[in-house]
């Protein structure tokens, strides 16, 4: 029973995230997280343009709150908006940006859009980026175009955890064009990234025994010793000069 409750809860969270994504268009939406608090459900929306999410006098937030409360039977939903720090390192925002550019400028400029976005991502400090545009681009036959730069992991644990992946769709006259963006952010820990730890060298210093300092005699002492030596020599000479009795 507990497992079923967990699955039901996760399913409901996924449906809420999907509903928020469908209702927030062209606002730089990154991701949505749901947290349960004693006061009710807290829904955190990460976006690059929070002003568009809020709307004039908070109308968009009020509409979204009422829609969530009515559709998903939430008691007291509280929507909090958080701004994304670096939009060029968020795969969802980059994919949405490419889709809106293709819808605005047309399919003929898809190469310029792809190269410009790829350059912006790499200048933001990403380790690697891959952009895939698939569809009727630019001819009537479906093709797949790939723009890539830097180093990007394609398999393993790092590819699942350390690579940010997002999908978007651009609705054009020729049809729907699919967009896939994969970004490896800076600071991703790679399995082959090995660092050497330098051992601390213990320096043993030799302790030298200090020899007792011998004070040098002063000039007066030297002169006194010379005079004493002279007196001793004179006494010795006088003793030799006295005749033996």
WOBEL-V852332 format. One record per residue. N is the residue number from 1. NEAR is the number of other C-alpha atoms within 8 Angstrom. Layout:
# WOBEL-V852332
((N;NEAR) (N;NEAR))
This chain:
# WOBEL-V852332
((1;4) (2;5) (3;6) (4;7) (5;8) (6;8) (7;8) (8;8) (9;8) (10;8) (11;8) (12;9) (13;9) (14;8) (15;8) (16;10) (17;11) (18;8) (19;8) (20;10) (21;9) (22;7) (23;7) (24;9) (25;8) (26;7) (27;11) (28;12) (29;14) (30;13) (31;9) (32;10) (33;8) (34;9) (35;8) (36;7) (37;7) (38;4) (39;5) (40;11) (41;13) (42;12) (43;12) (44;12) (45;13) (46;12) (47;15) (48;13) (49;9) (50;11) (51;6) (52;7) (53;12) (54;11) (55;10) (56;6) (57;5) (58;8) (59;9) (60;10) (61;11) (62;8) (63;8) (64;10) (65;11) (66;8) (67;8) (68;12) (69;12) (70;8) (71;6) (72;8) (73;7) (74;10) (75;7) (76;8) (77;12) (78;9) (79;10) (80;8) (81;10) (82;9) (83;9) (84;9) (85;5) (86;7) (87;9) (88;10) (89;11) (90;11) (91;14) (92;15) (93;13) (94;13) (95;14) (96;11) (97;9) (98;12) (99;12) (100;10) (101;10) (102;14) (103;11) (104;6) (105;8) (106;10) (107;10) (108;7) (109;9) (110;9) (111;7) (112;7) (113;11) (114;11) (115;9) (116;8) (117;10) (118;14) (119;8) (120;9) (121;12) (122;13) (123;7) (124;9) (125;8) (126;13) (127;12) (128;13) (129;17) (130;13) (131;13) (132;12) (133;12) (134;12) (135;12) (136;12) (137;13) (138;6) (139;6) (140;7) (141;7) (142;9) (143;8) (144;9) (145;7) (146;8) (147;10) (148;9) (149;9) (150;8) (151;8) (152;11) (153;9) (154;5) (155;7) (156;7) (157;7) (158;11) (159;10) (160;8) (161;7) (162;11) (163;13) (164;11) (165;10) (166;10) (167;10) (168;11) (169;9) (170;12) (171;8) (172;11) (173;4) (174;6) (175;8) (176;9) (177;13) (178;12) (179;15) (180;12) (181;15) (182;12) (183;16) (184;15) (185;13) (186;7) (187;4) (188;7) (189;7) (190;6) (191;5) (192;4) (193;6) (194;5) (195;4) (196;4) (197;4) (198;4) (199;4) (200;4) (201;4) (202;4) (203;4) (204;4) (205;4) (206;4) (207;4) (208;4) (209;4) (210;4) (211;4) (212;4) (213;4) (214;4) (215;4) (216;4) (217;6) (218;6) (219;6) (220;6) (221;8) (222;9) (223;8) (224;8) (225;8) (226;8) (227;8) (228;8) (229;8) (230;8) (231;8) (232;8) (233;8) (234;8) (235;8) (236;8) (237;8) (238;8) (239;7) (240;7) (241;6) (242;6) (243;5) (244;3) (245;2))
